[in-house]
Amino acid sequence: MVRIFGTQGRSRRLRFVIALASCLLLVGLILAPSALAVHDLDFQLDGDIDDTTTTNVGGEEQTVDWETLFDSAGVTKPLPAGFESAGFDADFLKKANGTFSTADSSTFATGSKDTLPITPGWQCNQDNNVLSKSDVMNAYAAAYTDDRGTPLDLTDDHEILYFGLERNANTGTGNVGFWFLQDDADCVSPGGSTAFSGDHTDGDILVVSEFSQGGTVSTIEAYRWDGGANGTLNPVSVAEGADCTTTAGGDDICAKANTATLTDIPWETANKQDGVGHTLRTSEFFEGGIDLTENELGGKCFNVFIGDTRSSTSLTATIFDFARGKLGDCDSTLVTEPSVDGSVSIGASASVSVTDDATLTVDGADEWSGTLSFFLCGPLAAGVRCDTGGVPSGSTSIDQDTQQPITSDASTVTEVGRYCWRGFFDSATDGVPDATDASEGECFDVTPVTPTLTTSAGADVVLGNPITDTATLTGTANQPGDNGGSDPGQPGNEYPSINADNGLPAGGTITWTVQGPDDCDPSGLTVTGSPATVSGDNTYGPVSALPTLVGTYTFVAEYSGSSPNTNGAGPSSCPPTAEDGDEEVIVTGEAALSTAQDWLPNDTATITGPTALSGTATFTLFTGTDCGAGGDDTIVYGPVDVGVSGPSPQTAETANTTLVLEADSGGYSWLVSYDDAVLDDPVDSCETTTITITD
């Protein structure tokens, strides 16, 4: 379309546009080949199944045939480029001995007409003796998109449907039909007239064709169903054609039957003369194709094909046997992306908000609609995904005009673990399949926090007093909430920590031990107040211990953690590091020593201390007055050890000392020392005196 804006110069501009369009049309006519059509693309409409017998129509080589699409069991192979989908239906039965059976559970019941709605107009029967020329052996169809177009073709992608059918006998003229339905219509009779399931949808297509016993196709026409389930089959054909070999290309619908016996059918088939095998006689194989885009039939999702035999090409003809197969030429792809890429910390509040983004792609349908829903599951074990159930996280209506991506409602996660989203598209359009994404890429991890534990020992003390310590815990996370979740269709409530209220503060305990004195070996001291019960971030303690020895002690603290949201912390180090805080406390305690001055013939010493005494007092008597310090003194008594034990104070005394003098008179001195097993030792005492000896 050419749009002209404004009013001035309109005629001149319009003449220019018309001239330009004329030139382009002329160039197109000169340079462009004839319009692409159904049998001059990639697929061979040549009256056989073999892809080795290539054809060349319209200047293009055709290399794809039915055996390219299906294997010997009728299973769809990996499809070549341009082919969106393909379906195969084997409709004949074999007896127990492997011979052909004339029975069939999918024949049209009397009264079924193409012009009637599927429900309640169509019924199927189980027929034990289907007429050979009307008995369908196999039917198949494929959807193909060609993107070559022509220079002036504004729609580059052409949607093509190819279809094929095998019948049991070639008696008389062959009349066949192919329905392409968007709804999932079906019918299998258990024995008697059975109603079809499914309905017509606006745009369903009926193709009817007639071919001779010699294999020449005389007519092929297509008709469109207008309206919904109770609409009508428009009697005006939307496409008309004939045998594919009668034109060199450019036709938008044509068909071909086999004009010679086919002996290399890859899958099992049967005919009246040869029985079950791989042979089809003349006019027992039929195939055709229709360009939906060229006939303004495209943009629909054809889910089912039904190939049938009939009394004529009339729209009110009697319809006989049918083969129903799945085509599914439309595709829905849902790709989702969680807001958390990889992992996220649970955080102090233990309430992480997460969302999921979804992008839906529908191929093959111009118009479609449905509902897009989100679900969140977790925590989950490794490898498990949110394939079913989950906590709903919003849903929205979506169609071809909806702005994408679509974001779920926010959900809160209150517990550490592995979580997975699931996006689900519930199609409301016949032929457009549902779509889901619950892949590993939808999963993420919520990780616990690791708190900080710092400790602080109390002041140094004198032996006999307790040593103390406190611990400050920061950076914990709340415990999981347990009143959220929901799991539609599942027993119980599988995920109560999703969308739950905040949980209680972190729990757990802090435990202290004491190392020392003067090393990092366990002291064996009992720590009163340990363990302390934790309730979130706080300072805990003080705890205390009563040392029995002097020296340097180290408190070691450790937090147990509060699974699953909060890891443990510690233990602190011994010797402590700067990160551990001030964990050392010094315990002091010194004994005091005093001696008597009236010390002959015995000497006494009084020892006091902050705690009970446990040691030895040693007495030594020297000549001279400096307790042997001068080097010239002589020990005249001792050294003598006297045990000291018991509550402070204690007195130690020499007993029955015989004083032996080296001179008649002179100076003498007692050296008294004390060594305690627990306390620090006092300074030695030196007592001096001068003694005069008389006769």
C-alpha positions, 0 to 999 in steps of 0.5 A: 500500500502507498500512502500519500500525506498532505494535499499540496502536490497530491496529483504529481505525487500520485502520478509518480507512485502510479508510474513507479508501480507500473515500472515495478510490475513490468520488471516483475513480469520480465524478470520473475518466474511464474508464481511458485506452486505446489509441485514446483517446490521441494516436494515431488508430486509425481505419483510415487513414494520414492525420493530417488526419482527426482523431478524438475518442474518450473526450473526447480529440482524436487528431491523430497518424497514420502519416503523422505518423511517416514520410515518403514514403520510409518514413523516420522523421520527428522524432517528436511528444511521447510517441513514443519510437521508430518503425520502417518496413519495405518488404517488396515488390519491383518489376521493372526496369520498375517493375511489381509483383514477386511474388518475396519473400526473407522468407517463412516456410519450411514448419515454422515455428511461433509456438510454436517457439523462434526458433532452431532453430524458425524458417526463412525462404524466398525465394518467387517467387510469394507468394499475393496475400492473404498478401503483405505490402507494408509494415509499421510500428510505433511505441512511445508512452508516455502519462503522463496516467494516472487519479487512482487509477492508481499507474503514471502512464506507460503504454507503448503499442505501435502497429502497422500492415500492408499486404497485396497483396489483400483476398481472404477473411478476413485473418489477421495477426500481430505479434511484438515481440521483444527480441533482434535476430532476423532472416532473409533467404533467398538462395534456400532454407530459411535459419535465423533468427538471434536468440532469444526472450526472456522477455516477447516478445509475439505479437499475432494478429488476424482481420478480414473482407473488409469491414474489420471486425476480429472479434478481436485477442489478445496472448500472452506468451513465457515463459522464455528462448530455449527457453521456451514461448508461453503459450497463455493470452492476456494481452489480448483486444479487437476493432474499435476502433470498437466501444467508446468507449474504455477498451480496452487492445487493439484493431485497425482495418482500412480499410473504404473504399479509401485513395488517399492513401498517402504512400509506395509500396505495391501491390495486386493490382488497381492495381499499384504506387502509392499506393492500398489497397483495402478490408481491405488496410490493418490497424492496432492498438494494445496497452497494455503497462502495463495488461496487465503487459507493460511494462518490456521493450525491444522491438528488432524487430517482425515483421508476418506473414500467417497461415492463422488466429489459432491459435497453431499456424497456418501463417505465410506472408509477413513484414516485419521492422523495427527498433523499438528502443523502449528507449534507453541514454544514457551521460553522462560527466564527467572529473575534470579540467575544462578543463586541469591542469598536469603538475606537477613529478613529471609524473604527474597522476592522472585519473578519469572519472565515468559516469552511465547512463540506460536508458529503457523497461526495468525490468530491465537489466544490462551492463558499463560500461568506461572508456578513456583516449586521448592525447595527441591532436591537436586535434579527435580524440577517443577513439572507439576503442581507448585504455588500459583504465581499469577496467570494472564490472558495472552494472544498474538497482540500481547506485548511480551515478555510477560512477568509473573506475580512476585513470590517470596521465598523464605527458606534456603534451597533449590527452587524451580519455576514452571510456565504453562500456556493453556491454548484456547485455539484449536490446533495450537498446542499447549506449551510449557517450560519447566527446564533446568534453566528455570531453577535457581538456588537460594543460599544461606547467610554466614553470620559474624561472631565476635567475642570479648573476654572480661578483665584480668583477674587474680586467681580465685576469681572467675574469668568471663567472656561475651559473644556478639552475633550479627548477620543472621537470617530469620528462620523459614516461614511455614504458613504459605504455599499451596499445591493445586492437584497435589496432596497436602501443602508441599511448599509452605515456605513460599509466600509465607510470613517472616519466620522467627529469629535465627535459633541455635546455640553458642558454645564456649570452651577455655584453653590454657593456661599459657597454651591452647590445650583444653583447660578442663574448666567448666564454663558456666552459662554455656551453651547460650540459646540464640535468638537472632542478632544479639550479644550473648553471655557473659559466661564464666569459668573458675581457673585453678592455675595462674597464667593466660587463658583463651576463650574459644566460642562457636555458633551452631547455626540455624539450619537451613537459613543461617550457617554456623560461625567459628570456632574462634582461634587459639591463639586468637586472631584480630577477627576473633576479638579479645579472647585472652584473660590473664590470671595472676596470684603471688604468695607473700613471705615474711620471716621471724626475727627471733630465729635461733635455734629455729627459724619460722616463715609465714606464707600468705596467698590469694588461694590455698597454698601448696608448696615448699619453704626452704631454709638455709643458714649461712655464716656472714650476713648476705645469705651466701651472696658474697661467695665467702659464706659457708652453709652451716645448716640446710638447706631444709625443705618444709612442706606448706599446704592448706588455706592461707596463711601457713607457717613453716618452721625448722625443727630441732636445729643444732647451731654449729658455729665456725667462730666464737662470734660473727655474723650469720644469715638465714635464706628462706625461699618459697616455691608454690605449685600454683601461685607465683613465688615470692622474693626470697627472704634473707635474715641477718644477725650478729652472734656473740658466743660466750663461755 
